[in-house]
Amino acid sequence: MVKKYSPWRIERHLGNGVGGQRVTSLLASYNRGEAGVRRVLHQIAQEKGGFRKEKRDFWHLYRLKRLPAETMDYVPRVLAAAVVCGDPQRYGLAPPPAPPPNAPR
């Protein structure tokens, strides 16, 4: 059985180890798994330049292509969905008209 963790539990376990981009790193951890993201961060920490803060965010891992393709696609798509849902009319998506109050369902 695969054990899935909630994003809040992952955030608590990762703590500040994910850098300043908490939301994107949290989404990556939720999609890839906490251990997978930790493993990549540990590998980067062993490289020249060490574990500088700017190397711990999702977008740095994205540029290096150090995460699976699924995770690299997942995080931007979730962020895009959040942006579009915040202002759907701006992107040409209008909510359906509300039915009249006495209309049958």
C-alpha positions as CSV (number, residue, x, y, z in Angstrom):
1,M,0.0,0.0,0.0
2,V,1.4,3.4,-1.0
3,K,1.2,5.9,1.9
4,K,0.2,9.4,0.8
5,Y,0.8,12.4,3.0
6,S,-1.2,15.6,3.1
7,P,0.6,18.7,2.0
8,W,0.6,20.1,5.5
9,R,2.4,17.0,6.9
10,I,5.0,17.2,4.2
11,E,5.5,20.9,4.9
12,R,6.0,20.2,8.6
13,H,8.6,17.4,7.8
14,L,10.5,19.4,5.2
15,G,10.5,22.5,7.3
16,N,12.8,25.2,6.0
17,G,14.7,22.7,3.9
18,V,12.8,23.6,0.8
19,G,13.8,27.2,0.6
20,G,11.9,30.4,0.1
21,Q,9.5,29.1,-2.6
22,R,7.3,27.1,-0.1
23,V,4.2,26.7,-2.3
24,T,6.0,25.4,-5.3
25,S,8.3,23.1,-3.3
26,L,5.3,21.9,-1.3
27,L,3.5,21.0,-4.5
28,A,6.6,19.2,-5.9
29,S,6.8,17.2,-2.6
30,Y,3.2,16.3,-2.7
31,N,3.5,15.1,-6.3
32,R,6.9,13.5,-6.2
33,G,7.0,12.5,-2.6
34,E,8.8,14.0,0.3
35,A,11.7,11.5,0.1
36,G,12.2,12.2,-3.6
37,V,12.5,15.9,-3.2
38,R,14.8,15.5,-0.2
39,R,17.0,13.2,-2.2
40,V,17.4,15.8,-5.0
41,L,18.1,18.5,-2.4
42,H,20.7,16.3,-0.8
43,Q,22.4,15.7,-4.1
44,I,22.5,19.4,-4.8
45,A,24.0,20.0,-1.4
46,Q,26.9,17.7,-2.2
47,E,27.7,19.7,-5.4
48,K,30.1,22.7,-5.6
49,G,28.5,25.7,-4.1
50,G,26.8,23.6,-1.5
51,F,23.3,24.2,-0.2
52,R,22.9,27.9,-0.9
53,K,19.4,29.2,-0.4
54,E,18.8,30.0,-4.1
55,K,19.5,26.4,-5.0
56,R,16.7,25.0,-2.8
57,D,13.7,26.3,-4.6
58,F,11.5,24.4,-7.1
59,W,12.4,26.6,-10.0
60,H,16.1,25.9,-9.6
61,L,15.4,22.2,-9.6
62,Y,13.2,22.7,-12.6
63,R,15.9,24.5,-14.6
64,L,18.4,21.7,-13.7
65,K,15.8,19.1,-14.7
66,R,16.5,17.2,-11.5
67,L,12.8,16.2,-10.9
68,P,10.7,13.8,-12.8
69,A,8.9,15.2,-15.9
70,E,5.5,14.5,-14.2
71,T,6.5,16.8,-11.3
72,M,8.0,19.4,-13.5
73,D,4.6,19.6,-15.4
74,Y,2.4,19.2,-12.3
75,V,3.6,22.3,-10.4
76,P,3.2,24.9,-13.2
77,R,-0.2,23.4,-14.1
78,V,-1.5,23.8,-10.6
79,L,-0.2,27.3,-10.4
80,A,-1.8,28.2,-13.8
81,A,-5.1,26.7,-12.6
82,A,-4.9,28.9,-9.5
83,V,-4.2,32.0,-11.5
84,V,-7.1,31.3,-14.0
85,C,-9.5,30.5,-11.2
86,G,-8.7,33.7,-9.5
87,D,-9.9,35.8,-12.5
88,P,-11.6,33.5,-15.1
89,Q,-13.1,36.4,-17.1
90,R,-9.7,37.7,-17.8
91,Y,-8.8,34.5,-19.6
92,G,-12.1,34.2,-21.5
93,L,-13.7,31.8,-19.1
94,A,-17.0,32.9,-17.7
95,P,-19.0,30.9,-15.1
96,P,-22.2,29.4,-16.5
97,P,-25.3,31.6,-15.9
98,A,-27.1,30.9,-12.7
99,P,-30.4,29.1,-13.3
100,P,-33.6,30.9,-12.4
101,P,-34.6,30.4,-8.7
102,N,-37.6,28.2,-9.5
103,A,-36.0,26.2,-12.3
104,P,-36.2,22.4,-12.0
105,R,-32.9,20.6,-11.4
